[in-house]
Amino acid sequence: MGLEEIEREFSLERIETADGIPTYYCEKEGLLPLMEKLKSDFEILLDITAVDYFGKREKRFEVVYLLLSLSQKIRLRIKVRLGEGEKVSTLSFLWKNANWLEREVYDMFGIEFEGHPDLRRILLYPEFKGHPLRKDYPLKKSQPRIKLLRSERE
Amino acid sequence: MGKIREGNFVTTTLESLIGWARKYSIFQYPFVTACCGMEYMATAASHFDIDRFGAGLTRFTPRQADVLFVVGTISHKLAPVLKKVYEQMTEPKWVVAFGTCTITGGIYDNYAAVQGIDAIIPVDIYIPGCPPRPETVLDALMKLQEKIQKEKQKWALRK
């Protein structure tokens, strides 16, 4: 299945990027049917990440999915815009590695994935408050787990 | 002891004798978390040979170690572990902070990294560098030996 066919079926518009990877924006409701279709060609989910456009855009978050097709030798980037508190469907039952990648996005940005089997922090410790890669998280605010002998910053 | 002929004995204090024995039998515990570990390995291996200074025997349990080498960035997630490792070591014990990240947090001035391990445990010797050259490490080791030699024993009788 070619990209043109996908574009037609889901009425997507290709966005030109500097790296030349085909990039599409997708509504969060339409993500799951699109990804189910793409799964047959794109065997590998390379990465899930997010961007916080706090104060710059109405919907502050953008979740980015990067796919790789070994059979067609192409990569694909899908972006989903999300507002504060909005959820997006999990892909953990399509690609197994989405489980941990989504946990990382949840850990760093606080974006929740609907239907995720085990959505909890993966890198930071459980008692950590907030999500450090959000733009409204103070840049140098640390949350020590033990009593420190001195203050960290003057 | 019977007859001790002239010239066949030396006098010293027990304190300096113990310091001398301790400084040449450093059992180290390498707490290696980051890229500084490569430079630490280079120092420990045959080319620079840390064993020339009596510090060749690494122990992989803190209970058998004298010197804690903290090599690499320490995150807040890891901080309780480092503190526990330090507490498990038996006296006398010393701590070496190896590399910029360990000393100040280095380039990682953010939510994750501890801004210097002396916020968690007391440190005896700081080795600057990103990463430090093996020569710097050996220099620091000799400075540590000097410190161990000069140390006053806690049990010694004092006025």
Interface residues (C-beta under 8 A of the other chain):
Chain A: L123 L124 Y125 P132 Y137 L139 K140 K141 S142 Q143 P144 R145 I146 L148 L149 R150 S151 E152 R153
Chain B: H76 K77 A79 P80 K83 G105 D109 N110 Y111 A112 V114 Q115 G116 D118 A119 I120 I121 P122
